[in-house]
Structures are given as C-alpha cells and as structure tokens.
Amino acid sequence: MGIETDCKQEPGLFRPVIDRNRCEGKEECVKVCPYDVFTMGTVPPEQRKGLSLRGKLKGYAHRWQQAFATNADACHACGLCVSACPEKAITLTRV
C-alpha cells in the first residue's frame, strides 16, 4: 500500500461501478488504489453484447482490456479511482 489516504468509510459499504461503455483500460484506477480493488482483464463476450456502438468501438480498439473491481469488498470509498479515471468511467455506489 504505502499511500496515505483520507478514507473515512469502512470497507464494503461502497462499491466501484465501472461503465463498460467508457472504460479504455488505461489502468489509472489500478495504479492509484491503495486497497488493490482493481485488476485489468478482458471483457467477456456476453458482456460486450449490451454495449453501445461507442462502447463496442472502444472495446475493440483496446483489445477488450478494461478494469474490473475484482476486490470490491476492500473498497474504502476514498475516491482516488474516480478522480484518476480519464474517461470518468468509475462511480461509487452504496451497497
């Protein structure tokens, strides 16, 4: 970890939600999250079907590599991922 944060929430109260139509897999969320909430991976074909045309084009252009909140229960809602995402693809929602 090693990153000082002002997180005021206990883990598991909020979850990051990634907008698949916006994410371009630039990994900024992975880099800034002090709790290792995010990983990079390939969007499965069944999740690609519901995307907008823009989302499909972005996915194809980036080889379907996007962020996933694989450790969402560790999220402390510090908002570093939201601020770091250049596409504004992440929102925090209360569980």
Phi and psi in degrees as GROMACS dihedral restraints (atoms count N, CA, C in turn):
[ dihedral_restraints ]
;  ai    aj    ak    al  type     phi  dphi    fc
    3     4     5     6     1    73.4    20    10
    4     5     6     7     1     0.3    20    10
    6     7     8     9     1  -103.0    20    10
    7     8     9    10     1   128.6    20    10
    9    10    11    12     1   -78.0    20    10
   10    11    12    13     1   128.4    20    10
   12    13    14    15     1  -130.3    20    10
   13    14    15    16     1   160.7    20    10
   15    16    17    18     1  -107.2    20    10
   16    17    18    19     1    36.7    20    10
   18    19    20    21     1   -65.8    20    10
   19    20    21    22     1   129.2    20    10
   21    22    23    24     1  -111.4    20    10
   22    23    24    25     1    -0.4    20    10
   24    25    26    27     1  -103.7    20    10
   25    26    27    28     1   147.8    20    10
   27    28    29    30     1   -74.4    20    10
   28    29    30    31     1   150.8    20    10
   30    31    32    33     1   -62.4    20    10
   31    32    33    34     1   144.0    20    10
   33    34    35    36     1    93.4    20    10
   34    35    36    37     1    -5.2    20    10
   36    37    38    39     1   -83.6    20    10
   37    38    39    40     1   -27.8    20    10
   39    40    41    42     1  -127.1    20    10
   40    41    42    43     1   154.4    20    10
   42    43    44    45     1  -130.7    20    10
   43    44    45    46     1   139.2    20    10
   45    46    47    48     1   -77.3    20    10
   46    47    48    49     1   136.0    20    10
   48    49    50    51     1  -117.0    20    10
   49    50    51    52     1   127.2    20    10
   51    52    53    54     1  -103.6    20    10
   52    53    54    55     1   125.0    20    10
   54    55    56    57     1   -80.0    20    10
   55    56    57    58     1   108.2    20    10
   57    58    59    60     1   -64.3    20    10
   58    59    60    61     1   -22.6    20    10
   60    61    62    63     1   -76.5    20    10
   61    62    63    64     1   -15.7    20    10
   63    64    65    66     1  -108.7    20    10
   64    65    66    67     1   -36.5    20    10
   66    67    68    69     1   -60.0    20    10
   67    68    69    70     1   131.4    20    10
   69    70    71    72     1  -114.8    20    10
   70    71    72    73     1    10.4    20    10
   72    73    74    75     1    65.1    20    10
   73    74    75    76     1    37.1    20    10
   75    76    77    78     1   -82.2    20    10
   76    77    78    79     1    -5.5    20    10
   78    79    80    81     1    70.8    20    10
   79    80    81    82     1    11.5    20    10
   81    82    83    84     1   -61.9    20    10
   82    83    84    85     1   -38.6    20    10
   84    85    86    87     1   -63.5    20    10
   85    86    87    88     1   -39.7    20    10
   87    88    89    90     1   -62.2    20    10
   88    89    90    91     1   -42.1    20    10
   90    91    92    93     1   -68.6    20    10
   91    92    93    94     1   -38.7    20    10
   93    94    95    96     1   -92.1    20    10
   94    95    96    97     1   -17.8    20    10
   96    97    98    99     1   -72.4    20    10
   97    98    99   100     1   117.5    20    10
   99   100   101   102     1   -77.0    20    10
  100   101   102   103     1    -5.3    20    10
  102   103   104   105     1  -113.5    20    10
  103   104   105   106     1    11.0    20    10
  105   106   107   108     1    53.8    20    10
  106   107   108   109     1    44.4    20    10
  108   109   110   111     1   -74.6    20    10
  109   110   111   112     1   -32.4    20    10
  111   112   113   114     1  -107.1    20    10
  112   113   114   115     1   147.8    20    10
  114   115   116   117     1  -136.2    20    10
  115   116   117   118     1   164.1    20    10
  117   118   119   120     1   -99.9    20    10
  118   119   120   121     1   145.9    20    10
  120   121   122   123     1  -162.8    20    10
  121   122   123   124     1  -179.3    20    10
  123   124   125   126     1   -96.9    20    10
  124   125   126   127     1   129.2    20    10
  126   127   128   129     1   -66.8    20    10
  127   128   129   130     1   123.3    20    10
  129   130   131   132     1   -67.1    20    10
  130   131   132   133     1   149.9    20    10
  132   133   134   135     1   -52.9    20    10
  133   134   135   136     1   -36.7    20    10
  135   136   137   138     1   -66.3    20    10
  136   137   138   139     1   -26.3    20    10
  138   139   140   141     1   -83.3    20    10
  139   140   141   142     1   -19.0    20    10
  141   142   143   144     1   -73.9    20    10
  142   143   144   145     1   -28.9    20    10
  144   145   146   147     1   -59.7    20    10
  145   146   147   148     1   -36.0    20    10
  147   148   149   150     1   -86.4    20    10
  148   149   150   151     1     2.0    20    10
  150   151   152   153     1   -75.6    20    10
  151   152   153   154     1   154.6    20    10
  153   154   155   156     1   -71.2    20    10
  154   155   156   157     1   169.5    20    10
  156   157   158   159     1   -57.6    20    10
  157   158   159   160     1   -43.9    20    10
  159   160   161   162     1   -60.7    20    10
  160   161   162   163     1   -43.4    20    10
  162   163   164   165     1   -62.8    20    10
  163   164   165   166     1   -40.0    20    10
  165   166   167   168     1   -66.7    20    10
  166   167   168   169     1   -40.5    20    10
  168   169   170   171     1   -65.0    20    10
  169   170   171   172     1   -43.1    20    10
  171   172   173   174     1   -62.7    20    10
  172   173   174   175     1   -44.4    20    10
  174   175   176   177     1   -59.6    20    10
  175   176   177   178     1   -47.6    20    10
  177   178   179   180     1   -61.5    20    10
  178   179   180   181     1   -44.6    20    10
  180   181   182   183     1   -62.6    20    10
  181   182   183   184     1   -29.5    20    10
  183   184   185   186     1  -107.0    20    10
  184   185   186   187     1    21.3    20    10
  186   187   188   189     1    56.2    20    10
  187   188   189   190     1    30.9    20    10
  189   190   191   192     1    61.5    20    10
  190   191   192   193     1    19.6    20    10
  192   193   194   195     1   -86.0    20    10
  193   194   195   196     1   121.8    20    10
  195   196   197   198     1  -142.8    20    10
  196   197   198   199     1   169.7    20    10
  198   199   200   201     1   -80.1    20    10
  199   200   201   202     1   147.9    20    10
  201   202   203   204     1  -133.1    20    10
  202   203   204   205     1   139.2    20    10
  204   205   206   207     1   -88.4    20    10
  205   206   207   208     1    72.0    20    10
  207   208   209   210     1   -73.5    20    10
  208   209   210   211     1   -16.7    20    10
  210   211   212   213     1  -125.6    20    10
  211   212   213   214     1    45.9    20    10
  213   214   215   216     1   -59.1    20    10
  214   215   216   217     1   -28.7    20    10
  216   217   218   219     1   -66.2    20    10
  217   218   219   220     1   -16.6    20    10
  219   220   221   222     1   -88.2    20    10
  220   221   222   223     1    -4.3    20    10
  222   223   224   225     1   -64.0    20    10
  223   224   225   226     1   130.1    20    10
  225   226   227   228     1  -105.0    20    10
  226   227   228   229     1     7.7    20    10
  228   229   230   231     1    58.0    20    10
  229   230   231   232     1    38.9    20    10
  231   232   233   234     1   -75.6    20    10
  232   233   234   235     1   -22.0    20    10
  234   235   236   237     1    83.8    20    10
  235   236   237   238     1     4.2    20    10
  237   238   239   240     1   -61.6    20    10
  238   239   240   241     1   -37.8    20    10
  240   241   242   243     1   -67.0    20    10
  241   242   243   244     1   -41.1    20    10
  243   244   245   246     1   -61.4    20    10
  244   245   246   247     1   -44.8    20    10
  246   247   248   249     1   -68.2    20    10
  247   248   249   250     1   -35.3    20    10
  249   250   251   252     1   -80.2    20    10
  250   251   252   253     1   -23.4    20    10
  252   253   254   255     1   -70.6    20    10
  253   254   255   256     1   115.6    20    10
  255   256   257   258     1   -68.8    20    10
  256   257   258   259     1   -21.5    20    10
  258   259   260   261     1   -94.9    20    10
  259   260   261   262     1    -2.8    20    10
  261   262   263   264     1    55.6    20    10
  262   263   264   265     1    45.5    20    10
  264   265   266   267     1   -94.2    20    10
  265   266   267   268     1    -3.4    20    10
  267   268   269   270     1  -116.5    20    10
  268   269   270   271     1   133.0    20    10
  270   271   272   273     1  -128.2    20    10
  271   272   273   274     1   154.7    20    10
  273   274   275   276     1  -105.5    20    10
  274   275   276   277     1   129.7    20    10
  276   277   278   279     1  -123.1    20    10
  277   278   279   280     1   143.4    20    10
  279   280   281   282     1   -71.2    20    10
  280   281   282   283     1   137.8    20    10
